Amino acid sequence: MVPRILKENFGDRIFFWGGGIDTQKVLPKGTPDEVKEEVKRNIEAFKPGGGYIFAPVHNITYEVPIENVMAMYETYQKCASY
């Protein structure tokens, strides 16, 4: 699913919880910069008009490098405020 299209089509009727980052590919296997890019892109897609609760798609598992977890949360803190 494409976050921007979901927000455009349903954002005036529902809240979105999750979808902050792909926990199967990007978070465990990407670089910190790739993590930052995806988090920023998803926040920018879901943020307009409110109705978004940032969270990973699923649980964060043991193989995720701590650098990627930190990149996710630092980017969230930088981009999420209204």
C-alpha positions, 0 to 999 in steps of 0.5 A: 500500500502507498501511504500517500494514496491511503491518506488522500483517499481515507485520511478525512475519515480514519486515523492511521496507526503504524506504517512508520517504517518497513520492519522486514526490509528497510529497518533490519537490512537498510542503512541508517540513511535509508531508514531516515528517508523512509521514516521521513517520507511516511511521516510526510505522507500521513501527517497532513491534517493530523490523524496519524500515530507513528509506529513501525509496521510490526515488532522490532526484532533482534536482528535490527541494528541499534543504529537503525533503531536510533535513526528511526526515532531521531527522524521521528522526533525531528519530523513528527511535530506539527 
